[in-house]
Amino acid sequence: MLVRRAQSAFDSVVAAGDLGFPLVRYNSPLPKSSAAKMSKLDQILVLDPPVDLKFKGPFTDVVTTNLKLKNPSDRKVCFKVKTTAPRRYCVRPNSGVIDPGATVIISVMLQPFDYDPNEKSKHKFMVQTIFAPSTASDMDSLWKEAKPDDLMDSKLRCVFELPSENDKVNDVEATKAAPVMNSAKSDSSASSVPLTASLDDPEMKKVMEKCKRLQNEMNKMADENRQLKDEGVRMRKVPRSDHMTSNSTSLLGREASTASLPSLLVVIAAIFIGFFLGKFIL
């Protein structure tokens, strides 16, 4: 009975707070300073897009989207990209170091798959970063030895979208107009570059002078070739004329010989006749 009375008296004193010293409660919240020490650092990089990685179908081929990481600080930052579905994605680059004020573009490539509109995507990405120490040489050991309080991370959700009819029409028109625009750009660049270069660049002037010299030499060679052709034609004509004259003289000789043959025969016949007549008469 006495113990019960003493316990009840003690409980009443505790309830009234008359113990004379502060009562410590073990489930009370920690001070703000200790809570701040336990929280992680905020992400130093600026992500674009910041929350969602959108992939536009159709998903029968590889679909690529870009993620920009900008370092606005004055220190180098190491980054590493992780995903919950490593077999479905290819990330290039998946780790590296970003200089102060620099920006890195990461290509996230989704592999082809059978898309189901009723199925929600549960794929996520995490960009983990840490300030690069001045004597960092091995990135693997750096990440293994990193303390959890020094790590910064950002999470992104994957969103799959099918193109609408307007997007399909715009894509077709863009693909048709792309060759025309490229040809126009190439023509304009080809026409504008030589003019500016010939006006401003002394090397282009030298090249133009060499071209003129070569053109003059080619004209001279063409003239010489024409002269040689003319001389060849003349040389071919001269033997033909000589041959014709020789043929004509031979023909004339033959005619003269043929014309002189009857007269000779007549003379010979007259001689034989005179010879025979002389014998018979005598």
C-alpha positions in Angstrom: 0.0 0.0 0.0 2.8 2.4 0.9 4.5 1.8 -2.5 1.3 2.5 -4.4 0.8 5.7 -2.5 4.4 6.8 -3.2 4.0 6.0 -6.9 0.8 8.0 -7.2 2.4 10.9 -5.3 5.4 10.9 -7.7 3.2 10.8 -10.8 1.2 13.8 -9.5 4.4 15.7 -8.9 5.7 14.9 -12.4 2.4 15.9 -13.9 2.6 19.2 -12.0 6.2 19.8 -13.0 7.5 20.4 -9.5 10.6 18.2 -9.6 12.9 21.3 -9.7 14.9 20.3 -12.9 13.8 20.1 -16.6 12.3 16.9 -17.9 14.1 15.5 -20.9 11.9 13.9 -23.5 13.7 11.4 -25.7 11.2 11.7 -28.7 11.5 15.5 -28.9 12.6 16.9 -32.4 16.3 17.6 -33.0 17.6 21.1 -33.1 17.6 22.8 -36.5 21.4 22.8 -36.7 21.6 19.0 -36.4 18.7 18.5 -38.8 20.5 20.7 -41.4 23.7 18.6 -41.1 21.8 15.4 -41.8 20.0 16.8 -45.0 21.6 16.3 -48.5 23.0 19.1 -50.6 20.9 20.7 -53.3 21.6 19.9 -56.9 24.2 22.3 -58.2 23.6 21.5 -61.9 20.7 23.0 -63.9 18.8 20.3 -65.8 16.9 20.9 -69.0 14.3 19.3 -68.9 14.2 19.5 -65.1 11.5 16.8 -64.4 10.4 14.7 -67.4 12.3 13.1 -70.2 9.8 12.9 -73.1 10.1 10.3 -75.9 8.0 10.7 -79.0 7.0 7.6 -80.9 6.5 5.6 -83.0 8.7 3.3 -80.9 9.5 0.8 -83.7 12.9 2.4 -84.0 15.4 4.0 -81.6 14.0 7.3 -80.1 16.5 9.8 -78.8 16.0 12.7 -76.5 18.6 15.1 -75.1 19.3 16.2 -71.5 21.3 19.3 -70.9 23.4 19.7 -67.8 24.7 23.2 -67.0 27.3 24.0 -64.3 26.6 27.5 -63.0 29.2 27.2 -60.2 32.9 28.2 -60.2 34.0 24.6 -59.5 34.3 21.4 -61.5 31.4 19.0 -61.0 31.5 15.2 -61.6 28.2 13.7 -62.8 26.8 10.2 -63.3 23.5 9.1 -64.9 21.6 6.1 -63.6 18.4 4.5 -64.7 15.9 1.9 -63.4 15.9 0.2 -66.8 19.5 -0.1 -68.0 18.6 -2.7 -70.7 16.1 -0.3 -72.3 18.3 2.8 -72.7 21.7 3.8 -74.0 23.1 7.0 -72.4 26.0 8.8 -74.0 27.9 10.1 -72.1 26.8 8.5 -68.9 29.5 10.1 -66.7 32.1 12.8 -66.8 33.3 16.2 -65.5 31.7 19.6 -66.3 33.9 22.7 -66.1 32.7 25.8 -64.4 30.1 27.6 -66.6 30.1 24.8 -69.2 27.2 22.7 -70.5 27.1 19.0 -71.4 24.4 17.5 -73.7 23.5 13.9 -72.9 21.8 11.7 -75.5 19.3 9.3 -74.0 18.4 6.6 -76.6 15.3 4.4 -76.0 15.5 1.0 -77.6 12.5 -0.2 -79.8 9.7 -1.9 -78.0 5.9 -2.7 -78.3 4.2 0.4 -77.0 1.0 0.0 -75.0 -0.9 3.3 -74.5 -2.7 1.9 -71.5 0.5 1.1 -69.7 2.2 3.8 -67.7 5.9 4.2 -67.8 7.7 3.5 -64.5 11.2 4.2 -65.8 13.2 6.8 -64.0 16.5 8.5 -64.3 18.8 9.9 -61.7 21.6 12.4 -62.2 24.1 12.1 -59.4 26.7 14.8 -58.9 29.6 15.7 -56.6 32.2 18.5 -56.6 35.4 17.3 -58.2 38.4 17.5 -55.9 41.5 19.3 -57.1 43.5 16.0 -57.2 40.9 13.8 -58.8 42.4 11.2 -61.1 40.3 8.0 -60.8 36.6 8.6 -61.2 35.6 5.1 -60.0 37.5 5.4 -56.7 36.0 8.9 -56.3 32.5 7.6 -56.5 33.2 4.6 -54.3 34.8 6.7 -51.6 32.3 9.6 -51.8 30.3 10.3 -48.6 26.5 10.3 -48.8 26.5 13.9 -47.4 28.6 15.1 -50.4 26.4 13.7 -53.1 23.7 15.6 -54.9 21.0 14.0 -57.1 18.0 14.8 -59.3 15.4 12.4 -60.4 13.6 12.5 -63.8 10.5 10.6 -65.0 10.2 9.0 -68.5 7.2 10.0 -70.5 6.2 8.2 -73.7 4.1 10.2 -76.3 2.7 9.2 -79.7 2.8 11.8 -82.4 -0.4 13.4 -83.4 -1.7 13.8 -87.0 -0.5 17.4 -87.2 3.0 16.3 -86.0 3.1 13.6 -88.7 2.1 16.1 -91.4 4.7 18.6 -90.2 7.4 15.9 -90.1 6.6 14.9 -93.7 6.7 18.5 -94.9 9.9 19.1 -93.0 11.5 16.1 -94.6 10.4 17.2 -98.1 11.6 20.8 -97.5 15.0 19.8 -96.0 16.7 18.8 -99.3 15.5 22.1 -100.9 16.8 24.1 -98.0 20.1 22.3 -98.0 20.6 22.8 -101.8 19.7 26.5 -101.4 22.2 26.9 -98.6 24.9 25.1 -100.5 24.3 27.3 -103.6 24.3 30.5 -101.6 27.4 29.5 -99.7 29.1 28.4 -102.9 28.3 31.7 -104.6 29.1 33.9 -101.6 32.4 32.3 -100.4 34.4 32.8 -103.6 33.4 36.5 -103.9 34.4 37.4 -100.3 37.5 35.2 -100.5 38.6 36.7 -103.8 38.1 40.2 -102.5 39.8 39.8 -99.1 42.1 36.8 -99.3 45.5 37.3 -101.0 45.9 33.6 -101.5 42.7 33.5 -103.6 44.2 36.3 -105.8 47.3 34.2 -106.4 45.1 31.2 -107.3 43.1 33.4 -109.7 46.3 34.6 -111.3 47.6 31.0 -111.7 44.2 30.1 -113.3 44.6 32.9 -115.8 48.1 31.8 -116.7 47.0 28.2 -117.1 44.1 29.3 -119.3 46.5 31.4 -121.5 48.8 28.4 -121.8 45.9 26.2 -122.7 44.9 28.7 -125.4 48.4 28.7 -126.8 48.6 24.9 -126.9 45.2 24.9 -128.6 46.5 27.3 -131.3 49.6 25.2 -131.8 47.5 22.1 -132.1 45.4 23.8 -134.8 48.5 24.8 -136.7 49.9 21.2 -136.5 46.6 19.9 -137.8 46.7 22.4 -140.7 50.2 21.4 -141.6 49.3 17.8 -141.5 46.4 18.3 -143.8 48.7 20.2 -146.2 51.3 17.5 -146.1 48.7 14.9 -146.9 47.5 17.0 -149.9 51.0 17.4 -151.5 51.8 13.7 -152.1 48.3 13.2 -153.6 49.0 16.0 -156.2 52.4 14.5 -157.1 50.8 11.1 -157.4 48.2 12.5 -159.7 50.8 14.2 -161.9 52.8 11.0 -162.1 49.8 9.0 -163.0 48.9 11.5 -165.6 52.4 11.4 -167.2 52.3 7.6 -167.2 48.9 7.7 -168.8 50.2 10.1 -171.4 53.2 7.9 -172.0 51.0 4.9 -172.4 48.8 6.8 -174.8 51.8 8.0 -176.8 53.2 4.4 -176.9 49.9 3.0 -178.0 49.6 5.7 -180.6 53.1 5.0 -182.0 52.6 1.2 -182.3 50.4 1.3 -185.4 52.9 3.6 -187.3 55.7 1.2 -186.5 53.7 -1.7 -187.6 52.9 0.1 -190.8 56.6 0.8 -191.4 57.6 -2.8 -190.7 54.9 -4.1 -193.0 56.0 -1.7 -195.7 59.6 -2.9 -195.3 58.6 -6.6 -195.6 56.3 -5.9 -198.6 59.1 -4.0 -200.3 61.5 -6.8 -199.6 59.3 -9.5 -201.0 58.3 -7.5 -204.0 62.0 -6.8 -204.8 62.8 -10.5 -204.7 59.9 -11.5 -207.0 60.5 -8.7 -209.5 64.2 -9.3 -209.7 
